[in-house]
């Protein structure tokens, strides 16, 4: 198998894996184990797809770069995306730090903004990586 094909398969695998894993644990993909406690919105699905696609694209571009950069930004964007489409009162970490009423009052309205920031960071990272990569 050629290196290019391997890179593409790996990046598609990451994108599909992120989509399935995050979609399942956030309840966006129906499953018998997890029940989402807040309604699903089209923005939730948009940020799930965007986060998955950007994660796959980052893995592909990173494999081409001589000096890969941006791992921390990519991790932050994935976490931001996850928080943007995840159920705020189902997140055990957030619930341990804040009350459910505080999450629904203050955090839930900010989720679309968090998702938009995550997408912009990922897009900027991919653009920066592409500009500084000779083989991309």
Buried (B, 14 or more C-beta within 10 A) or exposed (E): EEEEEEBBEBBEEBBEEBBEEBBBBBBBBEEEEBEBEBEBEEBBBBBBBBBBBBBBBBBBBBBBBEEBBBEEBBEBBBEBBBBBBBBBBBBEEBBEEBEEEBBBEEBBEEBBEBBBBBBEBBBEBBEEBEEEBEEB
